[in-house]
Amino acid sequence: MTSVEDCCVNISGGGTPSMSHPEYYGGTIPFIKSGDVKTDRVSEGALWLSDEAVKKTTAKILPTGTVLVVVRSAVLRHEFHIAIADNPLVINQDLKALQPREGIIPEYLLWAIKSREDEILQKVQTMLTSHIEMRDLLNLRVKRATLNEQMAWKAFVQQSDKSKYLLRHAAEAFTIKRNLGRL
């Protein structure tokens, strides 16, 4: 076993450029807030930053494959959200970015953390808003796995996701047919 922290080459937070500078917004760089993390993958949110925002503020572009963890949000009272960045993007201060070290694939790190959701949610603290202490997240224990084992796990998860998708669409088609038969 190892820790989440030991699985990462870099751990960082985000920030929100001042809204009093409209020139920082409306660009081509996806800006991700906690509410944008709804599935296991994220590529864009409701806001976009300009190159100037990245040059003149603390906003930093994160690489594809970064694991994004929502660490501050009211939703943490009952749900834990985590995703992989599908493209370069910037995050706000309610998220933490975990860049897996060489030999750790993002999907494995995501699922290693996600599998501990109940434990994470039990440690959520609420003052003004619900949040996760970084030490609690970084100290989570992760099973060491070879690259081949991680790739096999990734393939298993992808196949499971495809099966869920097919089942969901088959159920929707059945419901539509059944409802049409009632007309």
C-alpha positions in Angstrom: 0.0 0.0 0.0 1.0 3.6 -0.6 -0.6 7.0 -0.1 -2.5 9.2 -2.6 0.3 11.7 -2.0 3.0 9.2 -3.1 1.0 8.5 -6.3 1.4 12.2 -7.4 4.2 14.1 -8.9 2.4 17.4 -8.3 -0.5 18.5 -6.1 -2.0 22.0 -6.6 -5.0 24.1 -6.0 -6.7 26.6 -8.2 -7.9 30.2 -8.0 -10.5 32.5 -9.6 -9.2 35.5 -11.5 -11.0 38.7 -10.4 -14.3 39.2 -12.1 -13.6 43.0 -12.0 -11.2 42.3 -15.0 -13.5 41.3 -17.9 -10.5 40.8 -20.1 -9.7 37.7 -18.1 -12.9 36.0 -19.3 -14.3 34.9 -22.6 -11.2 33.3 -24.0 -10.5 29.7 -25.1 -9.2 28.1 -21.9 -11.8 26.0 -20.0 -12.3 27.2 -16.4 -13.6 24.5 -14.1 -15.5 25.1 -10.9 -16.7 22.5 -8.4 -20.2 22.4 -10.0 -18.7 21.5 -13.4 -17.4 18.2 -12.0 -20.4 15.9 -12.5 -19.0 12.8 -14.2 -15.6 11.0 -14.2 -14.3 13.1 -17.1 -14.4 16.9 -17.5 -13.3 19.0 -20.5 -15.2 22.3 -20.1 -17.3 24.3 -17.7 -19.6 27.4 -17.9 -16.7 29.9 -18.0 -13.7 30.3 -20.2 -10.5 32.2 -19.4 -8.2 34.3 -21.7 -4.5 33.9 -22.1 -4.1 37.2 -20.2 -5.8 35.6 -17.1 -3.2 32.9 -17.1 -0.3 35.4 -17.6 -1.4 38.0 -15.0 -3.1 35.9 -12.2 -2.4 32.8 -10.2 -4.5 30.7 -12.7 -2.4 27.9 -14.1 -3.1 25.5 -16.9 -3.2 21.9 -15.8 -2.3 19.1 -18.2 -4.6 16.5 -19.7 -4.9 13.5 -17.3 -4.9 15.6 -14.1 -7.2 14.1 -11.5 -9.5 16.9 -10.2 -11.0 16.5 -6.7 -13.8 18.7 -5.4 -12.6 19.6 -1.9 -15.1 22.5 -1.0 -18.8 22.4 -1.9 -22.1 22.1 -0.2 -22.6 18.9 -2.2 -19.9 17.2 0.0 -22.5 16.7 2.7 -23.8 13.7 0.6 -21.7 13.3 -2.6 -18.0 13.1 -3.5 -17.0 14.4 -7.0 -13.8 13.6 -8.8 -12.9 13.6 -12.5 -10.0 13.4 -15.0 -9.2 16.4 -17.1 -9.8 15.4 -20.8 -7.8 18.5 -22.0 -5.7 21.3 -20.6 -7.8 23.5 -18.3 -7.7 25.8 -15.2 -9.5 25.1 -11.9 -10.9 27.3 -9.2 -10.1 27.2 -5.4 -12.8 24.6 -4.7 -10.8 21.9 -6.5 -7.4 20.2 -6.0 -5.4 18.9 -8.9 -3.5 15.6 -8.5 -1.0 14.9 -11.3 -0.2 11.2 -11.2 3.5 10.3 -11.2 5.0 8.1 -14.0 3.7 4.6 -13.7 0.3 5.7 -12.3 -2.5 6.1 -14.8 -5.1 8.7 -14.0 -8.0 6.3 -14.2 -6.4 4.1 -11.6 -5.8 7.0 -9.2 -9.4 8.2 -9.8 -10.9 4.9 -8.9 -8.5 4.2 -6.0 -9.7 7.5 -4.4 -13.4 7.1 -5.5 -13.5 3.6 -3.9 -13.0 5.3 -0.6 -15.9 7.7 -1.0 -17.7 6.7 2.2 -14.6 7.2 4.2 -13.9 10.6 2.6 -17.5 11.8 3.2 -17.4 10.8 6.8 -14.4 13.2 7.3 -16.1 16.1 5.6 -16.1 19.2 7.8 -18.7 21.9 7.7 -18.1 25.4 8.9 -19.2 28.1 6.4 -19.2 25.4 3.6 -18.4 21.7 3.5 -14.8 20.8 2.8 -12.3 18.0 2.8 -9.0 18.4 4.6 -6.2 17.9 2.2 -4.3 15.8 4.7 -7.2 13.3 4.9 -7.3 13.0 1.1 -3.5 12.7 0.6 -3.1 10.1 3.4 -5.7 7.7 1.9 -4.1 4.4 1.3 -3.9 3.1 -2.3 -3.1 -0.4 -3.4 0.2 -0.6 -5.3 -0.4 -2.0 -8.8 1.8 -2.7 -11.7 1.1 -0.7 -14.9 -0.4 -3.9 -16.5 -2.7 -4.3 -13.5 -3.8 -0.7 -13.8 -4.4 -1.0 -17.5 -6.5 -4.1 -16.9 -8.5 -2.2 -14.3 -9.0 0.7 -16.8 -10.2 -1.8 -19.4 -12.6 -3.3 -16.9 -14.1 0.1 -15.9 -14.4 1.1 -19.6 -16.3 -2.1 -20.4 -18.5 -1.7 -17.3 -19.3 1.9 -18.5 -20.2 0.6 -22.0 -22.5 -2.0 -20.5 -24.2 0.6 -18.3 -24.7 2.8 -21.3 -26.2 0.0 -23.4 -28.5 -1.1 -20.6 -29.7 2.5 -19.9 -30.5 3.0 -23.6 -32.2 -0.4 -24.0 -34.4 0.5 -21.0 -35.2 3.9 -22.5 -36.1 2.3 -25.8 -38.3 -0.3 -24.1 -40.1 2.5 -22.1 -40.7 4.5 -25.3 -42.1 1.4 -27.1 -44.3 0.5 -24.2 -45.6 4.1 -24.0 -46.3 4.2 -27.7 -48.3 1.0 -27.5 -50.6 2.7 -25.0 -51.5 5.5 -27.4 
